[in-house]
Structure formats: structure tokens, C-alpha cells
């Protein structure tokens, strides 16, 4: 997820050993009335070690899911102590490397931040893919970052607002006659304007979105602007607006909807034409515990840890083998599951990395105009 304010600016044998760790028996431990977490009965010896690894995380429910899925099991299984520290913005990571005072070994990041550091210079360690399971798809593997979950930027709506048909596309979101009521959309903050949604509402096919026509997107925004009651900055605001009946539809990150739906509030996600996005791990250049960092990253993308994470929070695995440990009802709400991911549009990190400043400046001028 975009949390990095950067606009201011084979060892085939090792792989087979790791894969072998998944085929043996695993333990199911209850974590409450509604879910269970699979447990890794053994861990490959190549991932064991000593010392510590310092991991930067963003806190909140996401960090709690990481604790259950990755941090505690990794520490218990490998003997490597996990120290959690608050995640800095990516500019501070850059400054740490430049000063030589690197206080982190693993940073929760995304491809936008990684691209910024790669463009700036030699600030990252290459990922050691000799340790990473073959089940992690090519899409999620990058030279200096390994994705560890998939989330989606989607439309959410109140099911009690529409008696006949439910909105099924961004054209429907824009259609305030057929689907009346106020809307909420992302405005200005640390993220990116939702230009893709505006273009699809105007009839641009998902496969023809990139390169984005920024001016065309702003023209499409003109048609919905009067119906947008709130341009939210924080994801929690979008959910609150929906829960309080201030809007009938909003853009939202899928993980934010779980708590609302668990409370029985009448709301649903439209997956069609949502954006599939990913978060990953990176290792700052010169990290003091580089070896342990690579072991942790490899562990977190093993099938069972991936399944644990997907059961703790509704973000999808990057390891295809994780799906075998997930029940059908859970797969039905995960962005990387086969049935949902085919409805989503892959977010183009390369385009946004190259065009972010210009696109945001044009959107801000339009929004404030």
C-alpha cells in the first residue's frame, strides 16, 4: 500500500529442500470461533540461524497479522530474534544508507518506493532467490524487492441502497441516475489519484489503460465531481462514510471492508475493474543482518506462512501453493485467488513511478479548481 511520501522528490537444491518442508504434515491451531491457522511443523535448516533481524512494519491490524503469520513463527522455528520497529518513510531509509547508520534489515515497502531508491542510486540489496520457494509467481519477484501480499483498490457500496441491481462497473459508479446517492473517492494524501477508475468509467478498456491519459481522466472526473461528498485521505474515512450512510458508494482498499462486513453492516465489494496492487519486502544496502533478512523474506513467502497471513487479514498470497491451505469461503475474499484476480486490473507501477509527479500535480490542480 502506498505509505511512502516520496513526492518530495540457482541453488536449486536449496529451493527443493524448502519446498519439501511444505509437503509434510501441518498442524491446525484454533484462533477463534471463525478461523484456524495452519502451522509449519518443520522449517528447512537453511533458514535457521542465530542473532536478530530488525523489521520495519506499519503497525495496526496489518502488523498484528504479520505477527501471527510471520514474526512469531519465524522466531520460534529458526532461532532468529525478530525486532519490530516503526517503518520510516523511504526518504529516511535512503538517509540511513547514506550515513552508514542503518537501523533496519527488512522494510515493508512497495514497488513505488523501490523504484525511487533504485533511481536514486545503490541503496538496496538484491533479493536472494536461492532461498525463495518456486511457488512464488514471476509477477511478484523483483531484483530488489519480493512482494508478500496482494491487495485491491475497489468499489464498495451499501447493499440496502439499491433494490434492483447492484453496481458492477465504474460506469455504474459514475451513473448517479441509475444508482443515486453521494459518493466518496480518494483525494490527496500519500497515495495516487484514481485515474484508472475515471478512465474505465469513460469507456476505456482495462487492457488499454496504460499509458494513462491524465487529461482524459480529469475530463471524466468532471462528470462525477458534484456527486462526490467526500474526497478521503485516509482509508478508514471511506469505511466510516459508508457505515454512517453518508455515501452509498466509495472507493476503498479491500482489507478495510472485512471489519464492516463482520459487524453485519449491509455492504459489499465490487471486484470487477478493481486495481490489483502489491506490497513487498526490501533490504537496505549494508543491512547489518542481511543474511537473516533474506531468511525471513524467504520464510514469509512459504506456503503455510502465506496462508496464515491470508487467514488473519483479507490480503492475498503471492505463493500459489498457499491456496491449498485456505477454505473456499476465504478464497472468495482474497484478491489473488483465481476467481477474483481475473476480475482485477494489474496496477502499473512502472507507469506511476515515471509519471507520478506530473499526474498528481494535474489532479491536485483539478481538485482544487
C-alpha positions as CSV (number, residue, x, y, z in Angstrom):
1,X,0.0,0.0,0.0
2,X,1.2,3.5,-0.8
3,X,2.5,4.8,2.5
4,X,5.8,6.3,1.3
5,X,5.7,10.0,0.8
6,X,8.3,10.2,-2.0
7,X,6.9,13.1,-3.9
8,X,9.5,15.4,-2.3
9,X,11.3,14.3,-4.7
10,X,20.2,-21.4,-8.5
11,X,21.0,-23.1,-5.7
12,X,18.2,-25.4,-6.9
13,X,18.9,-27.9,-4.1
14,X,18.1,-25.3,-1.5
15,X,14.8,-24.5,-3.2
16,X,13.8,-28.1,-3.3
17,X,14.7,-28.5,0.4
18,X,12.4,-25.6,1.2
19,X,9.6,-26.9,-1.0
20,X,9.9,-30.2,0.8
21,X,9.1,-28.5,4.0
22,X,5.5,-28.0,2.8
23,X,4.6,-31.5,1.8
24,X,4.8,-32.9,5.3
25,X,2.0,-32.8,7.9
26,X,1.0,-29.5,9.3
27,X,-0.9,-28.6,12.5
28,X,-4.2,-26.7,12.6
29,X,-4.5,-24.3,15.7
30,X,-7.7,-22.6,16.6
31,X,-7.5,-18.8,16.8
32,X,-11.2,-18.3,17.5
33,X,-14.6,-19.4,16.5
34,X,-14.4,-18.4,12.9
35,X,-10.9,-19.2,11.7
36,X,-7.9,-21.5,12.2
37,X,-4.3,-21.0,11.2
38,X,-2.2,-23.8,9.7
39,X,1.2,-24.2,11.4
40,X,4.5,-25.1,9.8
41,X,5.6,-28.4,11.5
42,X,9.2,-28.1,10.4
43,X,11.4,-25.4,8.9
44,X,14.2,-26.1,6.4
45,X,17.6,-26.0,8.1
46,X,18.9,-23.5,5.5
47,X,16.5,-20.9,7.1
48,X,17.7,-21.5,10.7
49,X,20.3,-19.2,12.3
50,X,21.1,-17.0,15.3
51,X,21.2,-13.3,16.1
52,X,18.4,-11.0,15.1
53,X,16.6,-9.3,12.3
54,X,15.1,-5.8,12.5
55,X,11.9,-5.4,10.6
56,X,10.1,-2.2,9.9
57,X,6.3,-2.5,9.9
58,X,3.4,-0.1,9.8
59,X,1.6,-1.2,12.9
60,X,-2.2,-1.7,13.4
61,X,-4.1,-4.7,12.2
62,X,-1.7,-5.3,9.4
63,X,1.2,-5.7,11.8
64,X,-0.9,-8.0,14.0
65,X,-1.5,-10.2,11.0
66,X,2.3,-10.2,10.3
67,X,3.0,-11.1,13.9
68,X,0.7,-14.1,13.7
69,X,1.8,-15.3,10.3
70,X,5.4,-14.3,10.1
71,X,7.2,-12.8,13.1
72,X,6.5,-15.2,16.0
73,X,6.5,-18.4,13.9
74,X,9.8,-17.4,12.2
75,X,11.4,-16.6,15.5
76,X,10.3,-19.8,17.1
77,X,11.2,-22.0,14.2
78,X,14.6,-20.5,13.2
79,X,16.1,-19.2,16.5
80,X,16.5,-15.8,14.9
81,X,15.1,-13.0,17.1
82,X,12.7,-10.6,15.4
83,X,12.7,-7.0,16.5
84,X,9.9,-4.8,15.2
85,X,10.5,-1.1,14.6
86,X,8.1,1.5,13.2
87,X,8.5,1.9,9.4
88,X,10.0,5.2,8.3
89,X,9.2,6.8,5.0
90,X,11.5,5.8,2.2
91,X,13.5,9.1,2.2
92,X,14.7,8.2,5.8
93,X,15.7,4.7,4.6
94,X,17.8,6.5,1.9
95,X,19.3,8.8,4.5
96,X,20.2,5.8,6.7
97,X,22.2,4.1,3.9
98,X,24.0,7.4,3.1
99,X,25.0,7.9,6.7
100,X,26.0,4.3,7.2
101,X,23.8,4.1,10.3
102,X,21.4,1.5,9.1
103,X,18.9,0.7,11.8
104,X,16.8,-1.7,9.7
105,X,17.3,-5.0,8.0
106,X,13.9,-5.5,6.3
107,X,11.4,-2.8,5.3
108,X,7.8,-3.2,4.4
109,X,7.5,-1.3,1.2
110,X,6.1,-1.4,-2.4
111,X,7.4,-1.1,-5.9
112,X,6.9,2.7,-6.0
113,X,9.4,3.2,-3.1
114,X,11.7,0.6,-4.5
115,X,11.8,2.3,-7.9
116,X,12.6,5.6,-6.2
117,X,15.6,4.1,-4.4
118,X,16.8,2.3,-7.5
119,X,16.7,5.6,-9.5
120,X,18.5,7.5,-6.7
121,X,21.4,5.1,-6.6
122,X,22.8,2.0,-4.8
123,X,20.5,1.8,-1.8
124,X,19.2,-1.8,-1.8
125,X,20.4,-5.3,-1.5
126,X,19.4,-7.9,-4.2
127,X,16.9,-10.5,-3.0
128,X,18.5,-13.9,-2.5
129,X,16.1,-16.0,-4.7
130,X,18.1,-19.2,-4.0
131,X,16.1,-19.3,-0.7
132,X,12.7,-18.5,-2.2
133,X,10.1,-21.1,-2.9
134,X,9.2,-21.9,-6.6
135,X,5.5,-21.3,-5.8
136,X,6.0,-17.6,-5.7
137,X,5.0,-16.3,-9.1
138,X,7.2,-14.4,-11.5
139,X,5.0,-11.4,-11.2
140,X,5.9,-11.0,-7.6
141,X,9.7,-11.4,-8.0
142,X,11.8,-8.3,-8.5
143,X,15.6,-7.8,-8.3
144,X,15.5,-5.6,-5.2
145,X,12.0,-6.5,-3.7
146,X,9.9,-9.5,-3.1
147,X,6.1,-9.0,-2.9
148,X,4.5,-10.8,0.0
149,X,0.8,-9.9,-0.4
150,X,-1.8,-8.7,-2.9
151,X,-4.5,-6.2,-2.1
152,X,-7.1,-4.5,-4.2
153,X,-8.4,-1.0,-4.7
154,X,-12.1,-1.4,-5.4
155,X,-15.6,-0.1,-5.2
156,X,-17.7,-0.7,-2.1
157,X,-21.4,0.0,-1.8
158,X,-24.3,-0.2,0.6
159,X,-26.4,-3.2,-0.4
160,X,-29.5,-1.6,1.2
161,X,-29.2,1.5,-1.1
162,X,-30.2,-0.3,-4.3
163,X,-33.2,-2.6,-4.5
164,X,-32.9,-4.0,-8.0
165,X,-29.4,-4.1,-9.5
166,X,-26.1,-3.7,-7.8
167,X,-23.3,-1.5,-9.3
168,X,-21.0,-3.7,-11.4
169,X,-18.5,-1.3,-13.0
170,X,-17.0,2.2,-12.8
171,X,-19.6,3.3,-15.4
172,X,-22.2,2.4,-12.8
173,X,-20.3,4.3,-10.1
174,X,-20.5,7.3,-12.3
175,X,-24.2,6.8,-13.2
176,X,-25.9,8.7,-10.4
177,X,-29.3,8.4,-12.1
178,X,-29.4,4.6,-12.1
179,X,-27.6,4.4,-8.8
180,X,-28.4,7.5,-6.9
181,X,-26.6,8.8,-3.8
182,X,-23.4,10.5,-2.8
183,X,-20.0,9.0,-3.5
184,X,-16.6,9.2,-1.8
185,X,-13.3,8.9,-3.6
186,X,-9.6,9.2,-2.8
187,X,-8.4,12.8,-2.9
188,X,-5.0,13.9,-1.8
189,X,-2.6,12.2,0.6
190,X,0.2,9.7,0.3
191,X,-1.4,7.7,-2.4
192,X,-2.2,8.1,-6.1
193,X,-5.3,9.6,-7.7
194,X,-7.7,7.0,-9.0
195,X,-7.2,7.9,-12.6
196,X,-7.8,4.4,-13.8
197,X,-11.3,4.3,-12.4
198,X,-12.1,7.6,-14.1
199,X,-10.9,6.3,-17.5
200,X,-12.8,3.0,-17.2
201,X,-15.9,4.9,-16.3
202,X,-15.4,6.8,-19.6
203,X,-15.2,3.6,-21.5
204,X,-11.5,2.8,-21.7
205,X,-11.0,-0.9,-21.7
206,X,-8.9,-2.3,-18.8
207,X,-6.3,-3.7,-21.1
208,X,-5.9,-0.3,-22.8
209,X,-5.5,1.8,-19.7
210,X,-1.7,2.3,-19.8
211,X,-0.2,4.7,-20.5
212,X,-2.8,6.7,-18.7
213,X,-4.5,9.6,-20.4
214,X,-4.4,12.0,-17.5
215,X,-6.3,14.8,-19.2
216,X,-9.0,12.2,-20.3
217,X,-9.3,11.0,-16.7
218,X,-9.8,14.6,-15.4
219,X,-12.5,15.1,-18.0
220,X,-14.2,12.0,-16.8
221,X,-13.9,13.2,-13.2
222,X,-15.8,16.3,-14.2
223,X,-18.9,14.1,-14.7
224,X,-18.8,12.8,-11.1
225,X,-17.3,15.7,-9.1
226,X,-20.7,17.2,-7.9
227,X,-21.7,13.8,-6.5
228,X,-18.5,13.2,-4.5
229,X,-19.5,14.2,-1.0
230,X,-16.0,13.5,0.4
231,X,-12.5,13.2,-1.1
232,X,-11.0,11.0,1.6
233,X,-7.4,11.0,2.6
234,X,-7.2,8.0,5.0
235,X,-8.7,4.6,4.1
236,X,-10.6,4.5,7.4
237,X,-12.5,7.6,6.4
238,X,-14.0,5.8,3.4
239,X,-15.4,2.9,5.5
240,X,-16.8,5.3,8.1
241,X,-18.6,7.3,5.5
242,X,-20.2,4.1,4.2
243,X,-21.1,2.9,7.7
244,X,-22.7,6.2,8.6
245,X,-24.8,6.2,5.4
246,X,-23.2,9.5,4.3
247,X,-22.5,7.9,0.9
248,X,-23.9,4.9,-1.0
249,X,-20.6,4.1,-2.7
250,X,-16.9,4.7,-2.2
251,X,-13.5,3.6,-3.4
252,X,-11.7,1.6,-0.8
253,X,-8.9,-0.9,-0.1
254,X,-10.5,-4.4,0.2
255,X,-8.9,-5.2,3.6
256,X,-10.8,-2.3,5.2
257,X,-14.2,-3.9,4.4
258,X,-13.7,-7.1,6.5
259,X,-14.5,-5.5,9.8
260,X,-17.5,-3.7,8.5
261,X,-19.0,-6.8,7.0
262,X,-18.2,-8.8,10.1
263,X,-20.4,-6.4,12.1
264,X,-23.3,-7.3,9.8
265,X,-23.5,-3.9,8.1
266,X,-25.1,-4.1,4.6
267,X,-22.1,-3.5,2.4
268,X,-20.4,-5.3,-0.4
269,X,-17.3,-5.1,-2.7
270,X,-17.5,-4.9,-6.5
271,X,-14.3,-6.6,-7.6
272,X,-14.8,-6.0,-11.3
273,X,-12.3,-3.4,-12.6
274,X,-10.6,-3.0,-9.3
275,X,-6.8,-2.5,-9.2
276,X,-4.6,-5.4,-8.0
277,X,-1.7,-3.9,-6.0
278,X,1.1,-5.5,-4.0
279,X,3.3,-4.8,-1.0
280,X,6.7,-6.3,-0.5
281,X,9.9,-6.5,1.5
282,X,13.2,-4.7,0.7
283,X,16.6,-4.8,2.3
284,X,18.6,-1.6,2.7
285,X,22.1,-1.7,1.3
286,X,24.6,-2.6,4.0
287,X,22.0,-4.0,6.4
288,X,23.8,-5.4,9.4
289,X,21.7,-8.6,9.4
290,X,21.5,-9.1,5.7
291,X,21.7,-12.9,5.9
292,X,18.9,-13.1,8.4
293,X,16.9,-10.6,6.4
294,X,16.9,-12.9,3.4
295,X,15.9,-15.9,5.5
296,X,13.0,-14.0,6.9
297,X,11.8,-12.8,3.5
298,X,12.0,-16.4,2.2
299,X,10.1,-17.7,5.2
300,X,7.3,-15.2,4.9
301,X,6.6,-16.3,1.3
302,X,6.5,-20.0,2.1
303,X,3.0,-21.5,1.5
304,X,2.0,-22.0,5.1
305,X,3.1,-18.6,6.4
306,X,1.3,-17.1,3.4
307,X,-1.9,-19.0,4.2
308,X,-1.7,-17.9,7.9
309,X,-1.4,-14.2,6.7
310,X,-4.4,-14.6,4.4
311,X,-6.5,-16.0,7.2
312,X,-5.5,-13.2,9.6
313,X,-6.3,-10.4,7.1
314,X,-8.0,-10.4,3.7
315,X,-4.9,-9.9,1.6
316,X,-4.0,-12.5,-1.0
317,X,-1.0,-14.8,-1.1
318,X,1.8,-14.5,-3.6
319,X,2.6,-18.2,-3.3
320,X,0.2,-20.3,-5.3
321,X,0.7,-23.3,-3.0
322,X,-0.8,-21.3,-0.1
323,X,-4.3,-21.7,-1.6
324,X,-4.3,-25.4,-0.7
325,X,-4.4,-24.4,3.0
326,X,-7.3,-22.0,2.6
327,X,-11.0,-22.9,2.7
328,X,-13.3,-21.9,-0.2
329,X,-15.0,-19.2,1.9
330,X,-11.7,-17.5,2.5
331,X,-10.6,-17.7,-1.1
332,X,-13.8,-15.9,-2.1
333,X,-12.5,-12.7,-0.4
334,X,-8.8,-12.8,-1.4
335,X,-7.6,-10.5,-4.3
336,X,-5.0,-13.0,-5.6
337,X,-7.4,-16.0,-5.6
338,X,-8.1,-17.3,-9.1
339,X,-11.7,-16.2,-9.4
340,X,-11.1,-12.7,-8.1
341,X,-7.7,-11.8,-9.7
342,X,-9.2,-12.4,-13.2
343,X,-11.6,-9.5,-12.5
344,X,-8.9,-7.1,-11.4
345,X,-6.6,-4.8,-13.4
346,X,-2.9,-5.0,-12.6
347,X,-1.7,-1.7,-11.2
348,X,1.2,-0.5,-13.5
349,X,3.9,0.5,-11.0
350,X,6.3,1.4,-13.9
351,X,4.0,4.0,-15.3
352,X,3.3,5.6,-12.0
353,X,6.9,5.6,-11.0
354,X,7.7,7.5,-14.2
355,X,4.7,9.9,-14.2
356,X,3.6,10.3,-10.6
357,X,4.7,13.9,-10.0
358,X,3.1,15.2,-13.2
359,X,-0.2,13.2,-12.7
360,X,-0.6,14.3,-9.0
361,X,0.1,17.9,-9.9
362,X,-2.6,17.9,-12.6
363,X,-5.1,16.1,-10.3
364,X,-4.4,18.5,-7.4
365,X,-5.0,21.5,-9.7
366,X,-8.2,20.0,-10.9
367,X,-9.4,19.1,-7.4
368,X,-8.8,22.5,-6.0
369,X,-10.1,24.3,-9.1
